[in-house]
Amino acid sequence: MPLIFLLVLAGGGAIARAQNPTSATNPYYGSVTVEPVTGTPLKLSLDDAVHRGLTNNLGLKEAENAEKSLHGEKNEVEQVFLPTITFGGDTGYYMHDLAALGFNNRTIKEFSSVFPGGKTPNISPVVRDTLTDGKLQFTQVLFSAPAIAAFKAAAAAEHSSYYARMTARGEVVQQVATAYLRAIADASEVENNQALLAQDRVQEEHEHEAHVAGTAANLDELRAKVQLQTQQQALLAAQNQQAKDLILLKREIGVDPAQEITLTDKAPYSDLAAQTPEELRALAYKSRQDYQNLQNQVVVYKALHSSARAERLPTLTFYSYYQTSTVTTVNTHGNFIAMGQLTFPIFREAQVRGDERVSQANVENITAELDELRSHIDEQLRAATLDVNANARLVEVAKSNVDLATRALSDETDRVNAGVDDNLPLVTAQATLASAQANLVESLYQYNVSKLALARSAGVLEQQYRAYLGE
């Protein structure tokens, strides 16, 4: 019985995966590149990126191919109950040694009475003939309890592969959306560093002119130059990180790494409507594909257990054939047979009991996994909700810090221009603002990622990622 389809049941995947930016260990970091590089920058929105990921991502391709493979395994199981019709034919020239077959002269003389006049004909010990033969066979299993149970298992396993593919789609949406948001955050970081660099350049020029005019010490000019070069380093690091994160995004969605892309969406920000743990749990049990997958695996293993228990039952098979044969110039003649075969297993108790116990253990294991997944879903939803709430508060604090740091920098600039302070407090205020802006960018990124994780935990990421992120 072909039951290889069970090997692909593990394709459901987990909600949480180790972050490793190589497709060798995580296929969701790879893709099938289908478009050549062009000289025109590719404008890419978040929706476009997700669509490309669902079309080209390597991890999803593997899940889709696993589903196709499992469908083929199910067809093999179906064949057990379908008629098997075969036709064979051959023709050939044959030479027979009668002596080797036991027909010598003495044997032939014993049959002399059947010949006219009682005389035996002169028969050559070697005869030749041309034989043309054709045979049409028909076989069908009418009843086999193990085969029936295996077919039920195959159908449930096919459903499991569907849910495994849908789980993979959710994984692709999460990976691609996270990479896109990371690239947006990188772009904001680069913009912040560019603005601070321009400000530091103006400040350095101002201190240089003041030093030349004799109104500022050389130390003030040196501090301004150090700050300018430090900011140049920060900008280079931010640009390098942005370039690497864009390469990872392109690898996930099937865009050649050499293709230049332009992200058209800005970092989304919106408050998320509150949902109770009970509402989220009910939504997850209804929508999560890995949960549906495991439920189908329970059906699979229960069917296999039934198949093992059914090995004690008889098997009924129908068999028939029609055959025609033509020997040299003799007229063609045919023969036909139709029969039913009932097979009873007399004694295979050790094997049957062994198969039954193994399948029962598998049923108990998968049932325990399903129970554990229910608890794990509740844990994931509660943890994701806590992350969303905490990150929402962190965003508010980060926005407030940016406002305060901006006011502090403005006040300090006025004090320096009025000659009350030197430029050291000003440089400190600039650094404080840069840090506050970077924290805001990172907090907003973490908030959006946590909302994606909550949508994934609830099983609605692919359909509602836009609603969770907001515009």
N, C-alpha and C positions, 0 to 999 in steps of 0.2 A: 504494500500500500504506500503510495508516495506521500510522505508526510514531511518533506523537506521544508514546507512552508512555515513550520514552527520556528525555523532558525531566524526568520525576519521579524519575529514578534518584538524583539528588543529595539526595533527602530522608532519607538515612540519618542525617545529623547527625554531629557529632563528640562525643567523650567530654568534651572540655574546651571550655567556652564562656566568652566574655567576660562578666564580671559587669556587667550594666547593668539597673538596676531599672525598665525601661520596656518595655512590650509592643510598642512600635513597632519596636524593634531586636531584641528577644528575646521571642518569643511566649510563652515559658514563664513570663514574669512577668505574664501576663494570664490571664483565664479568662472563662467564660460564667456570669454571675450568674443563678441560677435560683430563689432564695428571697427573699421580701421580708424587710425588717428587722422584728424582733420586739422587744418590750420586755424579754424574758427573756434573760439572758446565755446564749450557746451554749457548752455544755461540749464541749471538743474534746481528744481524745487524739491521740497521734501516728498511730495506725492510722486514726482517723477523718479526720485531715487528709490522709493519703496516699490514702485511698479517695476523698475529695472531689476531690483533685487529678487522680486517674485518671479521674474522671467529667467534670470541668468545665474542666480546664486548656486554654488556648487552643492552646498548642503541640501538645498531643496531638490536639486536634480537627483541626488542620490536617493532621497526619500521617494521621489516619483518613480524612479527606476525600480526601487524595492517593491513598490505597489504593483508595477507591471509584472515583475517576476512572480509575486505572490498570486496574481491573477492567473498566470500560466500554470502554477502549481495546482490551483483549484480546478483548472480544465483537466489536468491529469487525473484528479480524483473523480471528476464527472465521467470520464471515459469508462470507469468501472461499470457504470449502469447503462452505458450506451452500447448498441450492437457493434460488434467487431466483424467486419466483412473483409475477407481477403480472397484474392484470386491468384492462382499460380498455374503456370503452364510450361511445358518443355517438349522438345522434340530432339531425337537423336538416333544415331545408327549404332546398333549393339551387336556384339559377337558373343555367343554362348558356347562354352565347352561342356557338352553333355556328359562326357566321361567324368569331368570334375564335379558335376552335379549328381553323379551316381547312376546315370543312364548308360550302361555298357551294352554290348550285344546280347549278353545273357538276360539282362533285364528286359530288353526289348522282345526277346523270344517268348518270354512268359506272357506276353500280350498278343501272341500270334493268332489266338482264336478270335480276336476281334477284327482281324483283317480278312478281306475277301479271299476265299480259298485256303485260308489258314497259313498263308505265306506272309512272312514279315518283309516289309519293304526294305530297300537298301537306304538306311538313314545315315547321313554323314554325322560323325561325332561332333562336328563344329557347325552350328547354324547361325544365320545372320537375319536380322530384322530391323525395321525402322519403327520406332514407337513414338507416337504423339499423344501427349497427355494433358488434360486441363482439369482444374479442380477449383470449385467455388465453395468457400467455407463461411459459416455464420456461427458466431458465439455471442451469448449474452447472459450476464448474471441477473437472475430474476430476484434473488433475495440473498443478501449478505448483511447481517446486523453490524459487523465491524465496519463494513464499507459505508453503510448508512450513517453511522456515527462519525466516521472520518469526513464524510461530505459535510455534515453539520459543522464540524470543526473547521473545515476549509472555508466555509462561508463566513463564519465568525472571524477567522483570521484575516480574510479579505477586508472585512469591515475594520479590523484593527489597523491594517495597513493604510486605510483611508484616513483614520484619525491620526496615525503617525505622520502622514503627509501634511495634514492640517496643522499639527503641532509644529512641524518644520516650517510651515509658512509663518506661524507666529514668531518663531525664533528668528526668521529672516527679517520680519518687520522690526523686531526689537533691536537686532544687530545694526540694521541699516539706519534706523531712526536715531539710535544712540550715536553712531558714527557721524551722522549729519549734524546732530546737535553739538557734538564735540568740535566739528569743523567750524560751526558758527561761533562757538565760544573762543576758538583759536583766532578767528577773524576779529572778534571784539578785543581780544587781548593784544593783537597786533595794532589795531587802531588806537588803543589806549597808550601803548608804548610809543607809537608814532607821534601822538599829541604831546606826550611828556618829553619826547626827544626835541620836538620843535620848541617847546617852552624852555628846555634846558639850553638849547642853542642860543636862544634870545638872551637868556640870563648870562650865559658865558660871554657873549658879545658885550653885554652891558657892563659886566665886571671888568672885562679887558679895557673898555673905554674909560671906565672910572679909574682904573689903575694907571693908565697912560696919563690921564688928567691929574693924577696925584690925589684923588679924593677917596681912594680905596686902597687897602693894603694888598700886597702881592699874594698873601694867604687867601684872600677872598677870591681872587682870580683862579688860583690853583684848585680851590674847593669846587668852583664852578666847572672847571675842566674835568676834574675827577667825576663829578656828577654826570656830565655830558657823556663821557666815555662809558661810564657804568650803564647809562640808559641805552647807549648804542649796543652794548653787549646784550642787554635784556631784549631789545628789539630783534637782534639776530637770532637769539634763542627762540623767541616767540614765532618768528617767520619759519624757522626750521621745523619746529613742532607742527605748525600748521601744514607745511608741505607734506610731512610724513603722515599726518592724520588724513589728509586728502587722498593720498595714495591708498591708504587702507580702505577708505570709503569707495574709491573707484574699483578696487579689487573685489569688494563685496557685491557690486552691482553690475559687473561685466563691462566696465569702461577701461580702456587701455590705460595703464599708469602714465603713459606719455601724453595722454590727451589733457589739454587744459580745460578746466571746468570753472564755472562761476555759480556760486550759490545764490539763489534769488530770494530765499526766505530769510527772515530775521528770527532771532531767538523768540519763540512764543512765550507769552506769560499771561496766565489767567488763573483765577481761583477755581478749585475743584469742588464741585458740590459734595457735601458730606453724605456718606452712606454708612449705615449701621453694619456691624460685622455679620449680622444675620442676613441682611440683604445681599451683601457681597458673597457670602457663603452659598446662598441659594443660586445666585447668578453663576458662580464658579462651577457648582455641581451640574448645572445645565449646559454650560458653554465650554468648559475646558476639555480640549481634545485628548490630552493625556489621560484624563479621568475616564472618558468614553472608551479610549483604547484599552485601558486596563479592565474595564467591565466586559469588553468583548473577549479579552484574553481569558477571563474567568469562564465564559461560555465555551471557548476553545478547549480548555483543559477538562471541563466537565464532560464535553462530548468525547474527548479522548479516553476519559475514564469509562464512559459507557461503552466505547469501542473495545476496551480491554475486557470488560465484563462480558461482552457479547461474543467473545472468542469461543465460548462453550456452545453456541448455537449453530445449527446446520447451515449449509450454503447450498442454494439451488441454482443450477446453471443449465441453460439450454444450448445444445450443440447440434449442428447439421452441416451436411456438405453434399454437393452434387459433383460427380466426376465422370468425364468421358475419356475413353482411350481408343486409339486406332493403331493396330499392329500391321505393318506392311500393307498388304492389299485387303486385309480382313475388314469387314464392315465395322463402322464405329459402334461401340456399345457404351452404355452409361450405367452408373450405379448411384444410389441415393441413400442417405441415412438421416434420421432425425431422432434425437434422443434427449431426455432430461437426465441430469445427474444430480443426485442429492448426496452431499458429503457430510458425515457426522464426525466430529472430533471425539474419538473414543477415550484417549487418555493423554492429556497435555497439561495436567493440573499444575505442575510446578511452574511451567512457563506462564500459564494464564494467571496464576496467583501473583507471580512476580510482576507481570505487566500491570495487574490491577493495583498492587500496592504502590508501585512507582507513580502511576497516574493519580492515585489518591493523594500521595504526598505532594505532587505538583498542584493539585486543586487546593490543598490546604495552604501551600506557599503563596499562590497567586491571590487567594482570598485574604490572607494576612496582609499582603502588599496593598490590596485595595483598601482595607481598613486603615492601614498606616497612611495611605495617600489622603484619605479624608482628613485625618488629623493634620497632615502636612499642609494641605490646602488652607485650613483654618490658620495655621501658624504663619504661612506666607502672607495671607491677606492681612492679618493683624500687624505683622512686621512692616509690610509695604505701606499700610495706613499710617503707622507711626512715622515712617520715613517721610511720607508726603507732608504730614502735619509739621514735623520738625523742620524740614527744608523750606516750607512756606514761611515759617517764622524767621529762618535764617535769611531768606531773601529780603524780608521786611527790614531786618536789622542791617543787612548789607546796604540796602538803599538809603537808610537813615545815616549810616556811616559815610557814604559818598556825599550826601548833602552836607553833613557836618564838616567833612574834610575839605569840601569845596569852599565853604564859608571861612574855614580857618586859613586856607591858602589865600583867599581874597583879602582877609584882614592882615595877614602877614605881608603880603605884597604891598599893601598900603603903608605899613609900618616901615618897610625897607625903603620905599620911595620917599617917605618923609624923613628918612635918616635916623629913625629911632632904633632900628636893629640893623645888624649886618646880614649877610646873605645866608649864614648858617641856619638860622631858624626857617628861612624861606625854603632852603633845600630840604630840610626836615619835613616841612609842610607838604612839599611836592611829593616826597617819598610816601608820606602818609596817604595822600590822595591816590597815588598809583596803587598802593596796597589795597585801599578800599575799593577801587574800581576793579582790580583783579579779583578780589573776594566776591564782589557782586556778580561778575561774569561766571565764576565757578559756582556760586550758590544757585544762580539761575539754571545753570547746566544740571547740577545735582537735583534740583527740584523737578525739572522736566524728565530726567531719567527715572526718578522715583515714581512719577506719575505713569511712565511707560511700564515700569515694573508692576505697579498696581493693576493696570489694565491687563497685563499679561497674566498675573495671578488670578484675575477674574475670568480669563479666557475670552476677552473681547478686544484684544489689542488690534488685530487686523481690521476689524470693522469700525472701531471707535478711537483709534489713536489720535485722530484730529480733535475729537471732542475732549479727550483727556488733556491734550496739550494746549488747546485753545489757539486762537489766531494771534 
